């Protein structure tokens, strides 16, 4: 454990330790014969937000996304780590893993992953790293809420649409999250839809909750 470390260092350490714990648990189950498919290499993307006094820190590894609603407009706090990003593609290739164009996009290794950072995916380590990218910003009274979601939301709903949907929804975080997930499913999202809305201050609303 790091003591007196910066929030950014603490988030990086948390992601890396989670990755090690995930892969160790997978190895334990493989050795105990609880897994029938020994060639399975599961993994997942992850995003986290940490507020320290007036600072917001966001850590992202993979294709999740975080936006901050600032003065009524979406302010991106993360970027997706996918093989179609030239910088990420060069990093993965530099680690010795092949990246190929398949059908409609770039994909990583034999598993044909689209993401270039994740928890797990032990067959592609260290190229597909669990080390998150950290962004930070100073919070102000103009900042209303955070939206943290997996790619199943962002595949079909833009940053601007998310803010518009929340604007027209009762201002309660769980209801906003549910509304966004339901809207993504209705628009035909074919991927995992996980949404968390975090309000940073009371937001006025004309609707009432019954």
TIRO-2110 file (N, C-alpha, C; in Angstrom, 1 decimal):
// TIRO-2110
0.8, -1.2, 0.0, N, 1, A
0.0, 0.0, 0.0, CA, 1, A
0.9, 1.3, 0.0, C, 1, A
0.4, 2.3, -0.8, N, 2, A
1.2, 3.5, -0.9, CA, 2, A
0.6, 4.5, 0.2, C, 2, A
1.5, 5.1, 0.9, N, 3, A
1.1, 6.1, 1.9, CA, 3, A
1.6, 7.4, 1.5, C, 3, A
0.7, 8.5, 1.8, N, 4, A
1.0, 9.8, 1.3, CA, 4, A
1.2, 9.9, -0.2, C, 4, A
0.5, 9.1, -0.9, N, 5, A
0.6, 9.2, -2.4, CA, 5, A
-0.4, 10.1, -2.9, C, 5, A
-0.3, 10.5, -4.1, N, 6, A
-1.3, 11.4, -4.8, CA, 6, A
-2.5, 10.6, -5.1, C, 6, A
-3.7, 11.3, -5.3, N, 7, A
-4.9, 10.6, -5.7, CA, 7, A
-4.7, 9.8, -7.0, C, 7, A
-3.9, 10.4, -7.9, N, 8, A
-3.7, 9.7, -9.2, CA, 8, A
-2.9, 8.4, -9.0, C, 8, A
-1.9, 8.4, -8.2, N, 9, A
-1.1, 7.2, -7.9, CA, 9, A
-1.9, 6.2, -7.2, C, 9, A
-2.8, 6.6, -6.3, N, 10, A
-3.7, 5.7, -5.6, CA, 10, A
-4.7, 5.0, -6.5, C, 10, A
-5.2, 5.7, -7.5, N, 11, A
-6.1, 5.1, -8.5, CA, 11, A
-5.4, 4.1, -9.4, C, 11, A
-4.2, 4.5, -9.8, N, 12, A
-3.4, 3.5, -10.6, CA, 12, A
-3.1, 2.3, -9.8, C, 12, A
-2.7, 2.4, -8.6, N, 13, A
-2.4, 1.3, -7.8, CA, 13, A
-3.6, 0.4, -7.6, C, 13, A
-4.8, 1.0, -7.4, N, 14, A
-6.0, 0.2, -7.2, CA, 14, A
-6.3, -0.6, -8.4, C, 14, A
-6.2, 0.0, -9.6, N, 15, A
-6.5, -0.7, -10.8, CA, 15, A
-5.5, -1.9, -11.0, C, 15, A
-4.2, -1.6, -10.8, N, 16, A
-3.2, -2.7, -11.0, CA, 16, A
-3.4, -3.8, -10.0, C, 16, A
-3.7, -3.5, -8.8, N, 17, A
-3.9, -4.5, -7.8, CA, 17, A
-5.2, -5.3, -8.0, C, 17, A
-6.2, -4.7, -8.5, N, 18, A
-7.4, -5.4, -8.9, CA, 18, A
-7.2, -6.3, -10.0, C, 18, A
-6.4, -5.9, -11.0, N, 19, A
-6.0, -6.8, -12.1, CA, 19, A
-5.3, -8.0, -11.6, C, 19, A
-4.3, -7.9, -10.7, N, 20, A
-3.5, -9.0, -10.2, CA, 20, A
-4.5, -9.9, -9.4, C, 20, A
-5.4, -9.4, -8.6, N, 21, A
-6.3, -10.2, -7.8, CA, 21, A
-7.2, -11.0, -8.7, C, 21, A
-7.7, -10.3, -9.8, N, 22, A
-8.6, -11.0, -10.7, CA, 22, A
-7.9, -12.1, -11.4, C, 22, A
-6.7, -11.9, -11.9, N, 23, A
-6.0, -13.0, -12.6, CA, 23, A
-5.6, -14.1, -11.6, C, 23, A
-5.2, -13.8, -10.4, N, 24, A
-4.9, -14.8, -9.4, CA, 24, A
-6.1, -15.7, -9.1, C, 24, A
-7.2, -15.1, -9.0, N, 25, A
-8.4, -15.8, -8.7, CA, 25, A
-8.8, -16.7, -9.9, C, 25, A
-8.6, -16.2, -11.1, N, 26, A
-8.8, -17.1, -12.2, CA, 26, A
-7.9, -18.3, -12.3, C, 26, A
-6.6, -18.0, -12.0, N, 27, A
-5.6, -19.1, -11.9, CA, 27, A
-6.0, -20.2, -10.9, C, 27, A
-6.5, -19.7, -9.7, N, 28, A
-6.9, -20.6, -8.6, CA, 28, A
-8.0, -21.5, -9.1, C, 28, A
-9.0, -21.0, -9.8, N, 29, A
-10.1, -21.8, -10.3, CA, 29, A
-9.7, -22.7, -11.4, C, 29, A
-8.8, -22.3, -12.2, N, 30, A
-8.2, -23.2, -13.3, CA, 30, A
-7.5, -24.4, -12.6, C, 30, A
-6.7, -24.1, -11.6, N, 31, A
-6.0, -25.2, -10.9, CA, 31, A
-6.9, -26.1, -10.1, C, 31, A
-8.0, -25.6, -9.7, N, 32, A
-8.9, -26.4, -8.9, CA, 32, A
-10.0, -27.1, -9.7, C, 32, A
-9.8, -27.0, -11.1, N, 33, A
-10.7, -27.6, -12.0, CA, 33, A
-12.1, -27.2, -12.0, C, 33, A
-12.3, -25.9, -11.5, N, 34, A
-13.7, -25.4, -11.5, CA, 34, A
-14.0, -24.7, -12.9, C, 34, A
-13.0, -24.6, -13.7, N, 35, A
-13.2, -24.0, -15.0, CA, 35, A
-13.0, -25.1, -16.1, C, 35, A
-14.0, -25.4, -16.9, N, 36, A
-13.9, -26.4, -17.9, CA, 36, A
-13.2, -26.0, -19.1, C, 36, A
-13.3, -24.7, -19.4, N, 37, A
-12.7, -24.1, -20.6, CA, 37, A
-11.4, -23.5, -20.2, C, 37, A
-10.3, -24.2, -20.3, N, 38, A
-9.0, -23.7, -19.8, CA, 38, A
-8.4, -22.6, -20.7, C, 38, A
-8.9, -22.5, -21.9, N, 39, A
-8.4, -21.5, -22.8, CA, 39, A
-9.2, -20.2, -22.7, C, 39, A
-10.0, -20.1, -21.7, N, 40, A
-10.8, -18.9, -21.5, CA, 40, A
-10.0, -17.8, -20.8, C, 40, A
-10.0, -16.6, -21.3, N, 41, A
-9.3, -15.5, -20.7, CA, 41, A
-10.2, -14.3, -20.6, C, 41, A
-11.1, -14.3, -19.6, N, 42, A
-12.0, -13.2, -19.4, CA, 42, A
-11.4, -11.9, -18.9, C, 42, A
-12.1, -10.9, -19.2, N, 43, A
-11.6, -9.5, -18.8, CA, 43, A
-12.7, -8.5, -18.8, C, 43, A
-12.5, -7.3, -18.3, N, 44, A
-13.5, -6.3, -18.3, CA, 44, A
-12.8, -4.9, -18.3, C, 44, A
-13.5, -3.9, -18.8, N, 45, A
-13.0, -2.6, -18.7, CA, 45, A
-13.5, -2.0, -17.4, C, 45, A
-12.9, -0.9, -17.0, N, 46, A
-13.2, -0.3, -15.7, CA, 46, A
-13.0, 1.2, -15.7, C, 46, A
-13.8, 1.9, -14.9, N, 47, A
-13.7, 3.4, -14.7, CA, 47, A
-14.0, 3.7, -13.3, C, 47, A
-13.3, 4.7, -12.8, N, 48, A
-13.6, 5.1, -11.4, CA, 48, A
-13.4, 6.6, -11.3, C, 48, A
-14.1, 7.2, -10.3, N, 49, A
-14.0, 8.6, -10.1, CA, 49, A
-13.7, 8.9, -8.6, C, 49, A
-12.9, 9.8, -8.3, N, 50, A
-12.5, 10.1, -6.9, CA, 50, A
-12.5, 11.6, -6.8, C, 50, A
-13.3, 12.1, -5.7, N, 51, A
-13.3, 13.5, -5.4, CA, 51, A
-12.5, 13.8, -4.2, C, 51, A
-11.5, 14.6, -4.3, N, 52, A
-10.7, 15.0, -3.1, CA, 52, A
-10.8, 16.6, -3.0, C, 52, A
-11.5, 17.0, -2.0, N, 53, A
-11.8, 18.4, -1.8, CA, 53, A
-12.4, 19.0, -3.1, C, 53, A
-11.8, 19.9, -3.8, N, 54, A
-12.4, 20.5, -4.9, CA, 54, A
-11.9, 19.9, -6.2, C, 54, A
-11.2, 18.8, -6.2, N, 55, A
-10.6, 18.2, -7.3, CA, 55, A
-11.4, 16.9, -7.7, C, 55, A
-11.6, 16.7, -9.0, N, 56, A
-12.2, 15.4, -9.5, CA, 56, A
-11.1, 14.7, -10.2, C, 56, A
-10.9, 13.4, -9.9, N, 57, A
-10.0, 12.5, -10.6, CA, 57, A
-10.8, 11.4, -11.2, C, 57, A
-10.5, 11.1, -12.5, N, 58, A
-11.1, 10.0, -13.2, CA, 58, A
-10.1, 9.1, -13.7, C, 58, A
-10.2, 7.8, -13.4, N, 59, A
-9.3, 6.8, -13.9, CA, 59, A
-10.1, 5.9, -14.9, C, 59, A
-9.6, 5.6, -16.1, N, 60, A
-10.3, 4.8, -17.1, CA, 60, A
-9.3, 3.8, -17.7, C, 60, A
-9.7, 2.6, -17.8, N, 61, A
-9.0, 1.6, -18.6, CA, 61, A
-10.0, 0.8, -19.5, C, 61, A
-10.0, 1.1, -20.7, N, 62, A
-10.9, 0.5, -21.6, CA, 62, A
-11.8, 1.4, -22.4, C, 62, A
-13.0, 0.9, -22.7, N, 63, A
-13.9, 1.8, -23.5, CA, 63, A
-15.1, 2.3, -22.8, C, 63, A
-15.0, 2.4, -21.4, N, 64, A
-16.0, 3.1, -20.7, CA, 64, A
-15.8, 4.6, -20.9, C, 64, A
-16.7, 5.4, -20.5, N, 65, A
-16.6, 6.9, -20.7, CA, 65, A
-17.2, 7.6, -19.5, C, 65, A
-16.6, 8.8, -19.1, N, 66, A
-17.1, 9.6, -18.1, CA, 66, A
-17.3, 11.0, -18.6, C, 66, A
-18.5, 11.6, -18.4, N, 67, A
-18.6, 13.0, -18.8, CA, 67, A
-19.1, 13.8, -17.5, C, 67, A
-18.7, 15.0, -17.4, N, 68, A
-19.1, 15.9, -16.4, CA, 68, A
-20.0, 17.0, -17.0, C, 68, A
-21.2, 17.1, -16.4, N, 69, A
-22.1, 18.2, -16.9, CA, 69, A
-21.6, 19.5, -16.3, C, 69, A
-21.1, 20.4, -17.1, N, 70, A
-20.5, 21.7, -16.7, CA, 70, A
-21.3, 22.8, -17.4, C, 70, A
-21.9, 23.6, -16.6, N, 71, A
-22.7, 24.7, -17.2, CA, 71, A
-23.7, 24.2, -18.2, C, 71, A
-24.3, 23.1, -17.9, N, 72, A
-25.3, 22.5, -18.8, CA, 72, A
-24.8, 21.8, -20.1, C, 72, A
-23.4, 21.7, -20.2, N, 73, A
-22.8, 21.1, -21.4, CA, 73, A
-21.9, 19.9, -21.0, C, 73, A
-21.8, 18.9, -21.8, N, 74, A
-21.0, 17.7, -21.5, CA, 74, A
-19.5, 18.1, -21.6, C, 74, A
-18.8, 17.7, -20.5, N, 75, A
-17.3, 18.0, -20.5, CA, 75, A
-16.7, 16.6, -20.3, C, 75, A
-16.0, 16.1, -21.4, N, 76, A
-15.4, 14.7, -21.3, CA, 76, A
-14.3, 14.6, -20.3, C, 76, A
-14.4, 13.6, -19.5, N, 77, A
-13.3, 13.3, -18.5, CA, 77, A
-12.5, 12.1, -18.8, C, 77, A
-12.7, 11.4, -19.9, N, 78, A
-12.0, 10.2, -20.2, CA, 78, A
-12.0, 10.1, -21.7, C, 78, A
-11.1, 9.2, -22.2, N, 79, A
-11.2, 8.8, -23.6, CA, 79, A
-11.1, 7.2, -23.7, C, 79, A
-11.7, 6.7, -24.8, N, 80, A
-11.7, 5.2, -24.9, CA, 80, A
-10.3, 4.7, -25.4, C, 80, A
-10.0, 3.6, -24.8, N, 81, A
-8.7, 2.9, -25.2, CA, 81, A
-9.1, 1.7, -26.1, C, 81, A
-9.0, 2.0, -27.4, N, 82, A
-9.4, 1.0, -28.3, CA, 82, A
-8.3, 0.9, -29.4, C, 82, A
-8.3, -0.2, -30.1, N, 83, A
-7.2, -0.4, -31.1, CA, 83, A
-7.3, 0.5, -32.3, C, 83, A
-8.4, 1.1, -32.5, N, 84, A
-8.5, 2.1, -33.6, CA, 84, A
-7.9, 3.4, -33.3, C, 84, A
-7.5, 3.6, -32.0, N, 85, A
-6.7, 4.8, -31.6, CA, 85, A
-5.2, 4.6, -32.0, C, 85, A
-4.6, 5.4, -32.8, N, 86, A
-3.2, 5.2, -33.3, CA, 86, A
-2.2, 5.1, -32.1, C, 86, A
-2.3, 5.9, -31.1, N, 87, A
-1.4, 5.9, -30.0, CA, 87, A
-1.5, 4.5, -29.3, C, 87, A
-2.7, 4.1, -29.0, N, 88, A
-2.9, 2.8, -28.3, CA, 88, A
-2.4, 1.6, -29.2, C, 88, A
-2.7, 1.7, -30.5, N, 89, A
-2.2, 0.7, -31.4, CA, 89, A
-0.7, 0.5, -31.4, C, 89, A
-0.1, 1.7, -31.4, N, 90, A
1.4, 1.7, -31.4, CA, 90, A
1.9, 1.1, -30.1, C, 90, A
1.3, 1.4, -29.0, N, 91, A
1.8, 0.9, -27.7, CA, 91, A
1.6, -0.6, -27.6, C, 91, A
0.5, -1.1, -28.1, N, 92, A
0.3, -2.6, -28.1, CA, 92, A
1.3, -3.3, -29.0, C, 92, A
1.4, -2.8, -30.2, N, 93, A
2.4, -3.4, -31.1, CA, 93, A
3.8, -3.4, -30.5, C, 93, A
4.1, -2.3, -29.9, N, 94, A
5.4, -2.1, -29.2, CA, 94, A
5.7, -3.1, -28.1, C, 94, A
4.6, -3.7, -27.6, N, 95, A
4.7, -4.7, -26.5, CA, 95, A
4.7, -6.1, -27.1, C, 95, A
4.7, -6.2, -28.5, N, 96, A
4.9, -7.5, -29.1, CA, 96, A
3.6, -8.2, -29.5, C, 96, A
2.4, -7.5, -29.4, N, 97, A
1.1, -8.2, -29.7, CA, 97, A
0.7, -7.6, -31.0, C, 97, A
0.2, -8.5, -31.9, N, 98, A
-0.2, -8.1, -33.2, CA, 98, A
-1.6, -7.4, -33.2, C, 98, A
-1.8, -6.4, -34.0, N, 99, A
-3.1, -5.7, -34.1, CA, 99, A
-3.5, -5.8, -35.6, C, 99, A
-4.6, -6.4, -35.8, N, 100, A
-5.1, -6.6, -37.2, CA, 100, A
-6.4, -5.8, -37.5, C, 100, A
-6.6, -5.5, -38.8, N, 101, A
-7.9, -5.0, -39.2, CA, 101, A
-8.8, -6.1, -39.5, C, 101, A
-9.9, -6.2, -38.8, N, 102, A
-10.8, -7.3, -39.0, CA, 102, A
-12.2, -6.8, -39.3, C, 102, A
-12.7, -7.0, -40.5, N, 103, A
-14.1, -6.6, -40.9, CA, 103, A
-14.3, -5.1, -40.9, C, 103, A
-14.4, -4.5, -39.7, N, 104, A
-14.7, -3.0, -39.7, CA, 104, A
-13.9, -2.2, -38.7, C, 104, A
-12.9, -2.9, -38.0, N, 105, A
-12.1, -2.1, -37.0, CA, 105, A
-10.8, -2.8, -36.7, C, 105, A
-9.9, -2.2, -36.0, N, 106, A
-8.7, -2.8, -35.5, CA, 106, A
-9.0, -3.6, -34.3, C, 106, A
-8.3, -4.8, -34.2, N, 107, A
-8.5, -5.7, -33.1, CA, 107, A
-7.2, -6.3, -32.6, C, 107, A
-7.1, -6.6, -31.3, N, 108, A
-5.8, -7.0, -30.7, CA, 108, A
-5.7, -8.5, -30.5, C, 108, A
-4.6, -9.1, -31.0, N, 109, A
-4.3, -10.5, -30.7, CA, 109, A
-5.2, -11.5, -31.2, C, 109, A
-5.0, -12.8, -30.8, N, 110, A
-5.8, -13.9, -31.3, CA, 110, A
-7.3, -13.7, -30.7, C, 110, A
-7.4, -13.1, -29.6, N, 111, A
-8.8, -12.9, -29.0, CA, 111, A
-9.6, -11.9, -29.8, C, 111, A
-8.9, -11.1, -30.7, N, 112, A
-9.6, -10.1, -31.5, CA, 112, A
-10.3, -9.0, -30.6, C, 112, A
-9.6, -8.6, -29.5, N, 113, A
-10.2, -7.6, -28.6, CA, 113, A
-10.2, -6.2, -29.3, C, 113, A
-11.2, -5.5, -29.0, N, 114, A
-11.3, -4.1, -29.5, CA, 114, A
-10.6, -3.2, -28.6, C, 114, A
-10.7, -3.5, -27.3, N, 115, A
-10.1, -2.6, -26.3, CA, 115, A
-8.6, -2.9, -26.1, C, 115, A
-7.8, -1.9, -25.6, N, 116, A
-6.4, -2.1, -25.5, CA, 116, A
-6.0, -1.9, -24.0, C, 116, A
-6.9, -1.7, -23.1, N, 117, A
-6.6, -1.7, -21.7, CA, 117, A
-7.8, -2.4, -21.0, C, 117, A
-7.5, -3.2, -20.0, N, 118, A
-8.6, -3.9, -19.3, CA, 118, A
-8.1, -4.6, -18.0, C, 118, A
-9.0, -5.0, -17.2, N, 119, A
-8.7, -5.9, -16.0, CA, 119, A
-8.9, -7.3, -16.5, C, 119, A
-7.9, -8.1, -16.3, N, 120, A
-7.9, -9.5, -16.8, CA, 120, A
-7.3, -9.6, -18.1, C, 120, A
-7.9, -10.5, -19.0, N, 121, A
-7.4, -10.7, -20.4, CA, 121, A
-5.9, -11.1, -20.2, C, 121, A
-5.6, -12.1, -19.4, N, 122, A
-4.2, -12.5, -19.0, CA, 122, A
-3.4, -13.0, -20.2, C, 122, A
-4.0, -13.4, -21.2, N, 123, A
-3.3, -13.9, -22.4, CA, 123, A
-2.7, -12.8, -23.2, C, 123, A
-3.1, -11.6, -23.0, N, 124, A
-2.6, -10.4, -23.7, CA, 124, A
-1.8, -9.4, -22.9, C, 124, A
-1.5, -9.8, -21.6, N, 125, A
-0.7, -9.0, -20.8, CA, 125, A
0.8, -9.1, -21.2, C, 125, A
1.6, -8.1, -21.1, N, 126, A
1.3, -6.7, -20.6, CA, 126, A
0.8, -5.7, -21.6, C, 126, A
0.6, -6.2, -22.9, N, 127, A
0.2, -5.2, -23.9, CA, 127, A
-1.1, -4.6, -23.6, C, 127, A
-2.1, -5.5, -23.3, N, 128, A
-3.4, -5.0, -22.9, CA, 128, A
-3.3, -4.7, -21.4, C, 128, A
-2.9, -3.5, -21.0, N, 129, A
-2.5, -3.2, -19.7, CA, 129, A
-3.8, -2.8, -18.8, C, 129, A
-3.7, -3.0, -17.5, N, 130, A
-4.7, -2.5, -16.6, CA, 130, A
-4.4, -1.1, -16.1, C, 130, A
-3.3, -0.6, -16.5, N, 131, A
-3.0, 0.8, -16.0, CA, 131, A
-3.9, 1.8, -16.6, C, 131, A
-4.6, 2.5, -15.7, N, 132, A
-5.6, 3.5, -16.2, CA, 132, A
-5.0, 4.8, -16.7, C, 132, A
-5.7, 5.5, -17.5, N, 133, A
-5.3, 6.9, -17.8, CA, 133, A
-6.1, 7.8, -16.8, C, 133, A
-5.4, 8.7, -16.3, N, 134, A
-5.9, 9.6, -15.2, CA, 134, A
-6.2, 11.0, -15.8, C, 134, A
-7.4, 11.5, -15.5, N, 135, A
-7.6, 12.9, -15.8, CA, 135, A
-8.1, 13.6, -14.6, C, 135, A
-7.9, 14.9, -14.5, N, 136, A
-8.4, 15.6, -13.3, CA, 136, A
-8.9, 17.0, -13.7, C, 136, A
-9.7, 17.6, -12.9, N, 137, A
-10.2, 18.9, -13.1, CA, 137, A
-10.6, 19.5, -11.7, C, 137, A
-10.6, 20.8, -11.6, N, 138, A
-11.1, 21.5, -10.5, CA, 138, A
-12.6, 21.7, -10.6, C, 138, A
-13.3, 21.3, -9.5, N, 139, A
-14.8, 21.5, -9.5, CA, 139, A
-15.2, 22.9, -9.2, C, 139, A
-16.3, 23.3, -9.7, N, 140, A
-16.9, 24.6, -9.4, CA, 140, A
-18.4, 24.5, -9.3, C, 140, A
-19.1, 25.6, -8.8, N, 141, A
-20.5, 25.5, -8.7, CA, 141, A
-21.2, 25.3, -10.1, C, 141, A
-20.5, 25.4, -11.2, N, 142, A
-21.1, 25.2, -12.5, CA, 142, A
-21.2, 23.7, -12.8, C, 142, A
-20.5, 22.8, -12.0, N, 143, A
-20.5, 21.4, -12.3, CA, 143, A
-21.7, 20.7, -11.6, C, 143, A
-22.6, 20.1, -12.4, N, 144, A
-23.8, 19.5, -11.8, CA, 144, A
-23.8, 18.1, -11.5, C, 144, A
-23.3, 17.2, -12.4, N, 145, A
-23.3, 15.8, -12.2, CA, 145, A
-22.3, 15.1, -13.1, C, 145, A
-22.0, 13.8, -12.7, N, 146, A
-21.1, 12.9, -13.5, CA, 146, A
-22.0, 11.9, -14.1, C, 146, A
-21.7, 11.4, -15.3, N, 147, A
-22.3, 10.2, -15.9, CA, 147, A
-21.1, 9.3, -16.2, C, 147, A
-21.1, 8.1, -15.6, N, 148, A
-20.1, 7.1, -15.8, CA, 148, A
-20.8, 5.9, -16.4, C, 148, A
-20.4, 5.4, -17.6, N, 149, A
-21.1, 4.3, -18.3, CA, 149, A
-20.2, 3.5, -19.2, C, 149, A
-20.7, 2.3, -19.4, N, 150, A
-20.0, 1.4, -20.3, CA, 150, A
-20.3, 1.7, -21.7, C, 150, A
-19.6, 1.1, -22.7, N, 151, A
-19.8, 1.4, -24.1, CA, 151, A
-21.2, 1.1, -24.6, C, 151, A
-22.0, 0.3, -23.9, N, 152, A
-23.3, 0.0, -24.4, CA, 152, A
-24.2, 1.2, -24.4, C, 152, A
-23.9, 2.2, -23.6, N, 153, A
-24.6, 3.5, -23.6, CA, 153, A
-24.1, 4.3, -24.7, C, 153, A
-22.8, 4.5, -24.8, N, 154, A
-22.2, 5.5, -25.7, CA, 154, A
-22.2, 5.0, -27.1, C, 154, A
-22.4, 3.7, -27.4, N, 155, A
-22.5, 3.3, -28.8, CA, 155, A
-23.7, 3.9, -29.5, C, 155, A
-24.8, 4.2, -28.7, N, 156, A
-26.0, 4.7, -29.3, CA, 156, A
-26.5, 6.0, -28.9, C, 156, A
-25.9, 6.6, -27.8, N, 157, A
-26.3, 7.9, -27.3, CA, 157, A
-25.1, 8.8, -27.2, C, 157, A
-25.1, 10.0, -27.7, N, 158, A
-24.0, 10.9, -27.7, CA, 158, A
-23.9, 11.6, -26.4, C, 158, A
-22.8, 12.3, -26.1, N, 159, A
-22.6, 13.0, -24.9, CA, 159, A
-23.8, 14.1, -24.7, C, 159, A
-24.0, 14.7, -25.9, N, 160, A
-25.1, 15.8, -25.8, CA, 160, A
-26.5, 15.2, -25.6, C, 160, A
-26.7, 14.1, -26.1, N, 161, A
-28.0, 13.4, -25.9, CA, 161, A
-28.2, 13.0, -24.5, C, 161, A
-27.1, 12.5, -23.8, N, 162, A
-27.2, 12.1, -22.4, CA, 162, A
-27.6, 13.3, -21.6, C, 162, A
-27.0, 14.5, -21.8, N, 163, A
-27.3, 15.7, -21.0, CA, 163, A
-28.7, 16.1, -21.3, C, 163, A
-29.2, 16.0, -22.5, N, 164, A
-30.6, 16.3, -22.9, CA, 164, A
-31.6, 15.4, -22.2, C, 164, A
-31.3, 14.1, -22.2, N, 165, A
-32.2, 13.2, -21.5, CA, 165, A
-32.3, 13.4, -20.0, C, 165, A
-31.1, 13.7, -19.4, N, 166, A
-31.2, 14.0, -18.0, CA, 166, A
-31.9, 15.3, -17.7, C, 166, A
-31.8, 16.2, -18.6, N, 167, A
-32.5, 17.5, -18.4, CA, 167, A
-34.0, 17.3, -18.4, C, 167, A
-34.5, 16.3, -19.1, N, 168, A
-35.9, 16.0, -19.2, CA, 168, A
-36.3, 14.9, -18.2, C, 168, A
-35.5, 14.5, -17.3, N, 169, A
-35.8, 13.5, -16.3, CA, 169, A
-35.9, 14.0, -14.9, C, 169, A
-36.7, 13.4, -14.1, N, 170, A
-36.7, 13.8, -12.7, CA, 170, A
-35.3, 13.8, -12.1, C, 170, A
-34.9, 14.8, -11.4, N, 171, A
-33.6, 14.9, -11.0, CA, 171, A
-33.2, 14.1, -9.7, C, 171, A
-33.2, 12.8, -10.0, N, 172, A
-32.8, 11.8, -8.9, CA, 172, A
-31.9, 10.9, -9.6, C, 172, A
-30.6, 10.6, -9.1, N, 173, A
-29.6, 9.9, -9.8, CA, 173, A
-30.0, 8.5, -10.3, C, 173, A
-30.7, 7.7, -9.5, N, 174, A
-31.1, 6.4, -9.9, CA, 174, A
-32.1, 6.4, -11.0, C, 174, A
-33.0, 7.4, -11.0, N, 175, A
-34.0, 7.5, -12.1, CA, 175, A
-33.3, 7.9, -13.4, C, 175, A
-32.3, 8.8, -13.3, N, 176, A
-31.6, 9.2, -14.5, CA, 176, A
-30.8, 8.1, -15.1, C, 176, A
-30.2, 7.3, -14.2, N, 177, A
-29.4, 6.1, -14.7, CA, 177, A
-30.3, 5.1, -15.4, C, 177, A
-31.5, 4.8, -14.8, N, 178, A
-32.4, 3.9, -15.4, CA, 178, A
-33.0, 4.4, -16.7, C, 178, A
-33.3, 5.7, -16.8, N, 179, A
-33.8, 6.3, -18.0, CA, 179, A
-32.7, 6.2, -19.1, C, 179, A
-31.5, 6.5, -18.8, N, 180, A
-30.4, 6.4, -19.8, CA, 180, A
-30.3, 4.9, -20.3, C, 180, A
-30.2, 4.0, -19.4, N, 181, A
-30.1, 2.6, -19.8, CA, 181, A
-31.2, 2.1, -20.6, C, 181, A
-32.5, 2.5, -20.2, N, 182, A
-33.7, 2.1, -21.0, CA, 182, A
-33.6, 2.7, -22.4, C, 182, A
-33.2, 3.9, -22.5, N, 183, A
-33.2, 4.6, -23.8, CA, 183, A
-32.1, 3.9, -24.7, C, 183, A
-31.0, 3.5, -24.1, N, 184, A
-29.9, 2.8, -24.9, CA, 184, A
-30.4, 1.5, -25.4, C, 184, A
-31.2, 0.8, -24.6, N, 185, A
-31.7, -0.5, -25.0, CA, 185, A
-32.8, -0.3, -26.1, C, 185, A
-33.6, 0.7, -26.0, N, 186, A
-34.6, 1.0, -27.0, CA, 186, A
-34.0, 1.4, -28.3, C, 186, A
-32.8, 2.0, -28.3, N, 187, A
-32.1, 2.4, -29.5, CA, 187, A
-31.3, 1.3, -30.1, C, 187, A
-31.4, 0.1, -29.5, N, 188, A
-30.8, -1.1, -30.1, CA, 188, A
-29.4, -1.4, -29.7, C, 188, A
-28.9, -0.9, -28.6, N, 189, A
-27.6, -1.2, -28.1, CA, 189, A
-27.4, -2.7, -28.0, C, 189, A
-26.3, -3.2, -28.5, N, 190, A
-26.1, -4.7, -28.4, CA, 190, A
-25.0, -5.0, -27.5, C, 190, A
-24.6, -4.1, -26.6, N, 191, A
-23.5, -4.4, -25.7, CA, 191, A
-24.0, -4.1, -24.3, C, 191, A
-23.1, -4.5, -23.3, N, 192, A
-23.5, -4.3, -21.9, CA, 192, A
-23.8, -2.8, -21.6, C, 192, A
-24.9, -2.6, -20.9, N, 193, A
-25.3, -1.2, -20.6, CA, 193, A
-25.2, -1.0, -19.1, C, 193, A
-24.2, -0.3, -18.6, N, 194, A
-24.1, 0.0, -17.2, CA, 194, A
-23.9, 1.5, -17.0, C, 194, A
-24.8, 2.1, -16.2, N, 195, A
-24.8, 3.5, -16.1, CA, 195, A
-24.9, 3.9, -14.6, C, 195, A
-24.0, 4.9, -14.3, N, 196, A
-24.1, 5.5, -12.9, CA, 196, A
-24.1, 7.0, -13.1, C, 196, A
-25.1, 7.6, -12.5, N, 197, A
-25.2, 9.1, -12.5, CA, 197, A
-24.9, 9.6, -11.1, C, 197, A
-24.0, 10.5, -10.9, N, 198, A
-23.7, 11.1, -9.6, CA, 198, A
-23.9, 12.6, -9.6, C, 198, A
-24.8, 13.0, -8.8, N, 199, A
-25.1, 14.5, -8.7, CA, 199, A
-24.1, 15.1, -7.7, C, 199, A
-23.5, 16.2, -8.2, N, 200, A
-22.5, 16.9, -7.4, CA, 200, A
-23.1, 18.0, -6.6, C, 200, A
-24.3, 18.4, -6.9, N, 201, A
-25.0, 19.5, -6.1, CA, 201, A
-26.5, 19.3, -6.4, C, 201, A
-27.3, 19.9, -5.6, N, 202, A
-28.8, 19.8, -5.9, CA, 202, A
-29.1, 20.4, -7.2, C, 202, A
-29.9, 19.8, -8.0, N, 203, A
-30.3, 20.3, -9.3, CA, 203, A
-31.8, 20.5, -9.3, C, 203, A
-32.2, 21.7, -9.7, N, 204, A
-33.6, 22.1, -9.7, CA, 204, A
-34.4, 21.3, -10.8, C, 204, A
-35.6, 21.0, -10.5, N, 205, A
-36.4, 20.2, -11.4, CA, 205, A
-37.9, 20.7, -11.2, C, 205, A
-38.6, 20.6, -12.3, N, 206, A
-40.0, 21.0, -12.3, CA, 206, A
-40.9, 19.8, -11.9, C, 206, A
-40.3, 18.6, -12.1, N, 207, A
-41.1, 17.3, -11.8, CA, 207, A
-41.1, 17.0, -10.4, C, 207, A
-42.0, 16.1, -10.0, N, 208, A
-42.1, 15.7, -8.6, CA, 208, A
-42.0, 14.1, -8.6, C, 208, A
-41.4, 13.6, -7.6, N, 209, A
-41.4, 12.1, -7.4, CA, 209, A
-42.5, 11.7, -6.6, C, 209, A
-43.3, 10.8, -7.1, N, 210, A
-44.5, 10.3, -6.3, CA, 210, A
-44.2, 8.9, -5.8, C, 210, A
END
